[in-house]
Amino acid sequence: MNGPLVSLQTEPSAPDSTLGGGPGLSPPGWLPDLVPVSLYRLVAAAALVVFAYYLSRLARQVLGRRIARRFKRPSVAQTVLRGMQGAIVLGAVLTALSFFGIGFGNIALSVGVFSAVVGIVLAPIIGNIISGVFVLSEQPYEIGDMIGFEDTGTRGFVEEITLVYTKMFTLDNTFIVLPNGTMRERDVVNYSAEDTRIRMTLNVGVTYESDIDVAREQMEAAARSVEGVIRGGPDIRIGSARYPASPTCYIRQFGDSEVSLRLRYWAEEPYKQTAVRSRVMADVWNRFEEHGVEIPYPHSHMVFDDTSGELQVSMRESEAATESRPGGATARDEAEPQAEAGTETEPETEPRPRPDTEDDATGSR
C-alpha cells in the first residue's frame, strides 16, 4: 500500500554575522527614509568608538589608584591600564565593523598569510613585546631610576616603560626611545635601584721625593671637604663585604717614575658625579701645592748624534772676535779706550791766519 508522498522543504537560515557576511546594522523604523543606510552606519560606528575612547579614559582614572596599590610598581600598573584601555577601544572597533556587515570571519586571515606577516613584519614587534614582559617581570630598572649604558656612557632617568619600548630622559636634556629587545641585549647600569650612594675612585701619581704619608692625608682631607661626599659614619655594606664610609687613600703600586695612589670615596647621590669629581681633583691639586707634593709629568730631552743628520751653524765676525779675545771683549770695545787716550795727549794747535791781501802773502815768504 502506497502512502501519500510528503515533500519536505527547508527554509534558508539567516546568515551569521559573527562568521562574516552579515546584513549589518539597519536604521530604526522611526528614522526617516531620507537618511541613507551607509550614513547611519558610519555615524553609529563613529559614535561608538568615541564613546569607548572616553569610557576607557574614565575607567583608567577610576581604577588607576587601585591598580597602582595592587601592583606597587608604576611600570606594571601603567601597562595594565594601557591594556585595559586598548581592550575597550578594540572591542568598540570590532563592534563598529559589524555595523557594516563585517564579521570576524572576514577579518581573519588564512594560516599561511598570517604566518608570513608575523615572520616578516611582526617578528621585531613581537620580540620587543616578549622582551618587555621580561623587563617588567625581572625589574632591572623602574620609572624614575637613573640608568646608564656601558658601551656609550649615556646616562639618564627612566621616563616610561611599555611592552614595546623604554623611554629615557638623558642628562643632556634629550629623550631616547629604545626597544625592549635592545635594552635586554645591552649592559645597563642602574645607579639608584637599591641605594643612591655610589663609590668613586681617583688615581693620582706622586714623585718618589714627595712625602707619601702627607700626600695620602691631603687626598683624604680634600675629599672630606667637598660637598656631596660622605665624610664618615658606619661602614657601607655591599653584599657580604663592608667598606669604610669615609674617604680612604691607598698605595696602588710603585711605578717607574711615580708612586700611584688611589683615593676611594662615596658620593651621596649619583646624579652629579662629574661635578663632585672635579671639585675633589681641584682641592687635591691645591693641597699638593701647599704641602710640596709633586705630581710627575713626562719630560722631553733632545739628543743629536751621527744618525740625527747635519746642522749648519754660521757665526758673524763680531761674535768670532768676541770668542777669540780673553774676557769676551770685542775689537770695538778695545778701540774706544785707545781713541779716548789719544785725544787727551795730543796738543792743541791754533789755526794759521789767512792773509787778507796779496802783498801780505808775498811779504811773508
Buried (B, 14 or more C-beta within 10 A) or exposed (E): EEEEEEEEEEEEEEEEBEEBEBEBBEBEEEEEEEEEBEEBBBEBBEEBBEEBBEBBEEBBEEBBEEBBEEBEBBBBBBBBBBEBBEEBBEEBEEBBBBBBBBBEEBEEEEEEEEEEEEEEEEEEBBBBBBBBEEBBEEEBBBBEBBBBBEEEEBBBBBBBBBBBBBBBBBBEEEEBEBBBBEBBEEEBBBBBBEEBBBEBEBEBBBBEEBEBEBBBBBBBBBBBBBEBBBEEEEEBEEEEEEEBBBBBBEEBEEEEEBBBBBBBBBBBBBBBBEEBBEBBBEBBEEBBEEEEBBBBEEEEEEEEEEEEEEEEEEEEEEEEBBEEEEEEEBEEEEEEEEEEEEEEEEEEEEEEEEEEEEEEEEEEE
